[in-house]
């Protein structure tokens, strides 16, 4: 959770720029034993993205993170993975914003 939590403020800085656009950010906790902590933390944090619990029975296909965390994917409106395996921090928020904008322009 620490690596994920380190990215949260940077994702939020970018995500808030797309409020009202056809864009959704979801966070999935893959460590079920932390659900009792992670899900309430996310809901009470003030972050605008949606926290979800992982489900071991889900067929993840190309979204399978193989137990690694955090793993990030940007998926277009047709369900295709356009960007994956990237990190966001204070030095590259503009890059994430451009990545998201490129998906919205293609619409």
N, C-alpha and C positions, 0 to 999 in steps of 0.2 A: 504493500500500500504506500510506502514512503516514496518510491519512484513515481507512482501514479499521482500521489498527492502533490509532488513537486511540479507536475505538469498542470494540475488543475487551474491555478491562477492564470497561467498563460493561455490555456484553452479558453477560459472564461473571458479574458481580455479580447480575444478574437471573436468568439461566439456572439458576444453582445453586439458586435457590429453587424450581425446578420439577423437581428430581431425583426420579425415580420416577413422575412424572406422564406423561400421554400427550402429550408435547411433545418436539420435536427441533429443534435449531438447526443449520443447514448454512451454511457459508461457501463461496462459489465464487470462485476466482481467475480473473478474466477476462483477465488479462495473461499469456498463455502463455509469453512470454519470461522471466517471473519465476518460473515453476513450480519451477525448480531451487532457488530461495531460499525461496519462499513456503510450499510444501507441507511441507518439512522443518521450517521455523520453526514452523508451526502445530502439527505433530505433537509437537514438543519443547517447546512453550510451556507446557503444563499446562492450556491452555484445554480445556473439556469439549466444545466444539462440533466438528463434523466438517468438515475441509477437503476440498474437491473441486476438481478441475481443470475449467475450462471446456472445452467441445467445440464447435468452430465448426459442426459438423453437427447439433447439437441444434436441434429446433424449439422455440423458447422461448415462442411465443405471447405472452400478456400479461406474461410475466416478462422480456421483452426489455428490457434496460437501455440499449440503444442506445449502448453504449460508455462510459456514465457509471459512475463508481465513487466511493464505495460507494453501492449502492442496496439498500434494505431492503424486504422484503415479509413480512407475517404472513399465513399461509395456513391456513384452517381444515381440519378433518378431511375435508371433502368436496372439497378442492382449490381452493376459492374464495379469491381475494385479498381480505382483509378490511381490512388496513392496508398502505399503501405510501408510499414516498418520505418516510420519517421518519429522523431521526438520534437517536442516543442518546449522552448525555454525563452527567457527574456531576449535572447539575441536573434531569434528567428520567428517571432510572432508574425512579422510581415510576410514571411514565406508561407506560413499556414494560411494567412488571409488570402494571398494570391492563389493558393491551391484551391481553396473553397470557391473563390470568385470564378475561377476557370470552370468549375463544375456548373455554376449557376448561369454562366454566359452560354453554355452549350445547350441549355434547355430549349 
